Amino acid sequence: MSSIPLYTTRRVGTYVKSNALGRLYLHLDSDILPSFAKKNDLFELLKAWTVLHPEEGYCQGQAPIAAVLLMHMPVRDAFYCFVQICHKYLPGYYISGLEAVQIDGDILTMLLKDRAKLTYRHFKQNGVDPALYMIEWFMCVFCRTLPWPTVLRVWDMFLCEGVKILFKVALVLLKHGLGTPSQIRQHPDMPAVVTRLRNLPPELTDEEFIVEKVTEIHLNDSDMEKLHFRAMKTRQMRFN
């Protein structure tokens, strides 16, 4: 029996009509390693979310988030934390179209232009769109990108300070991974850049290095609000 029966029995009719459970069945096996010890709990958690959000359904980036939570707490507690992450920390990230993620990609580009000019110019010249690297970084809160000890440190900061931590970590990886003339020469085009970002060297993903560099970046909530406003305004002008 599920330990969260309330959420798996409500609105079953609506859910079946939406066919959201079918999508969950379809994608979950490919999203999580077969060796994951709490796979049944993971399914129950994501099923509960899907029943409560039949219009949105399950998004593939949600499984890694739920899995990290289940490694640290019982399924019921993990479910409540998962809901808060989806609603409060990353609102709009897991709905069709991924518009919120795309907007944050625009914000990251603005930050690169201001704080990592060499990286920004190299990306712009070679058509390196944020979608090529940051979607998985942000939607999975780096749990598929960084070593496990570093993931835990990043999550600590993320849960304390919010989404701006994701931008800070991204800036560290981009600035120190592709921010010098020699690094740019070694990765001269889009395929080389993407390969580099998918195979970051250990010294760049070390937990102490990441935390030290993240704490050096000054980016507050007011900065984020201004950047979000600029991104929304630019996006509206682009599509009008």
N, C-alpha and C positions, 0 to 999 in steps of 0.2 A: 504494500500500500504506500502511496506517495505520502511524504511528510508535509506536503503543501496541498492537501485535497481541495481546499476552498477555491484555489485559483485554477485548478484543473477541471472543475466541474461547472463553473459558471459559463454561461453564454455559449454552450456547446453548439447549439443550433447555428448561431451566427458564425461561429468559427468554422464549422463544417462547410457552410455555404461559401466562405471565403477561400477555402482550400489551403489555408495557411499551414495547417499541420502537415499536409503533403510536402510542402516546400521544406519544412523542418526535417522530415524524414529523409528527403532527397539529399540535403546538403550536409547534415551533421556528421555522417561517417567520413566525409572527405575533409572536414574542418578540424577534427580532433584525432590525435594518434590513437590507434587501437589499444595501446598500453595504458591510456589514461585511467587511473584507478577508480574514479568517480563518474564514469560515463553515464550510469543510470541516473544519478543525481543531476548531472548536467542536462540530460534530456528532460527530466521533470521540471527543472528550473526554466529552461527555454520554452517548454510546452506551456507552463504557467504564464510566462510573458506573452506568448502568442495568443493564448485564449483571451487575455485581457486586452490585447492590441491586434484584433483580427485584421483590421484594415492595413496595418503596417506589416504584420507577420514577422517572420524571423529573417534577420539579416546576417550574412555569413561572418561579419566582423564581430558579432556578439558572442560567439562561442568561446574564443580565447579570453575575453573579459570574464565571462562566467566561470571558466575553468580556473583562472587565477584566484578568484574569490573562493571557490570550493576547496582550494588547497589550504585555506586558512580558517574556514569556519563551516558550521553545519549548513545544510541546504537552505533551510528557512532564512537564516541570517544572510546567507549569500544572495538569496532572492531579493530581499529588501535593499541590500547594498547595490545590487545590479540595477534595480529600478531607479535608485537615486543617481547612479552614474549615467544612465540613459536619459533621465528626465532633467537633472540639474547640472551635471558636469558636461555632458556632451549632447545637449538637446538637438534633435533633428539629424543626428549623425546616422541613424540606422533606419531611415525611411527611404522610399523609392526616389531615385534621382540624386541622392547624396548632396543636395544643394548646400547644406550647412558645412559639409567637409570641403566643398569647392570654394566656398567663401573663405574658410580658414586657409585654404591654399593660396588665395589671393592675398590674404593678410601676411602669410609667410613670405611671399614674394616681396611685399612692401618692406618687411623687416630685413630681408636680404639686401635689397637695394640701399637701405639706410646703414646697415651694420656689417655687411660682408660684400663690399662692392665688387671685388674680383670674382667671387663666386656668382653673384648676380649677373655680371656681364657675360661670363662664360656660359651660364645657363641660357641667357637670352639669345646669344649668338648661335647656339646650337639647338634651340628649340626644346630645351629640357623643361617640360611642364611639371608643376608640383604634383599632378596626379600620378606621375610615373614613380614617385617614391613616398609621398607623404600620406597617401590614403591609408596604407597599411600601418604606417607608423602611428598615426593619430587614432584611427578606429580601434586598433588593438592596444593602444597606450604602450607601444614599443615592446610588448611581450613576445612578439615574433621577430624582433630585430636585435635586441640586446641580450647579453648573458644574464642568466637568472639572478645573480647577486645585484647586478645593475638594475634589472627590472624592478626588484623589490625597493631599491632606493628611489627610483623614479616614481613608483607608485606611492610611496610615502609622501613625496613632495607634491605629487598630483592631487592626492586626496586632501592634503592640507591647504594647498594654494590654488587649485583649480587648473583650468585648461591652459593658462599661460605657461605652465611648466612644459607642456608639450612643445610650444613654440621655442622655449629656451633650449630644450634638449635638441630639437631640430637644428637650431642655429649653431649649437656646439658641434654637432656632427658635420654639418655642411661647411662651416667656417674652417674647422680644423681638418676636415677630410678632403676638401677641395677648395681651399682658400689661399694657397700660395702659388706663385708662378710655376714652380717645379711640379706641383701636383696637377696643375692645369695642363702642363705640357705632357704629362704622363697619361692624361685622360682627355684627349683632344676633341672628342665628339660625343654625341648623345649615348650610343651604345656603351662606350667606355665609362662615361659618367654613371649610368645606371648600374653597370656591373660593379663599379667601385662602391656605390651606396648599398648594394645588396651583399657586399663582402667587405665590411668595414674591418680594419685591422684591430687586433686585441687592445693595443695601447689607446685607441680612440674610444673603445667601449668599456674600458675599465671603470668600475664604480667610483673610485676615488677621483679619477680624472673628470668624469661626468659631473659629479656633485660639485667639485671645486669650480669648474667652468660655468656651470649653471648659476651658482651663487654670485658669480661676477657679473652676470647680465642683469641690468636694471630694466625691468619691464613690469609696470604695475597695472592695476585694474583700470585706472583712468587711461593709460596708454592703449590698453586693449579696446576700450570703448571707442576711442577716437579712430583707431585702425579699422574697427568693425564698421563704423559709420562711413569712413572713406571707401571701404570695400563695397558696401551696399550701394553707395552713390555711384561709384564707377560701374558697378554691375548693371544698375538701372539705366545708365546712359548707354552702355554697350548694347542693351537689348531693346532700347526704345527707337 
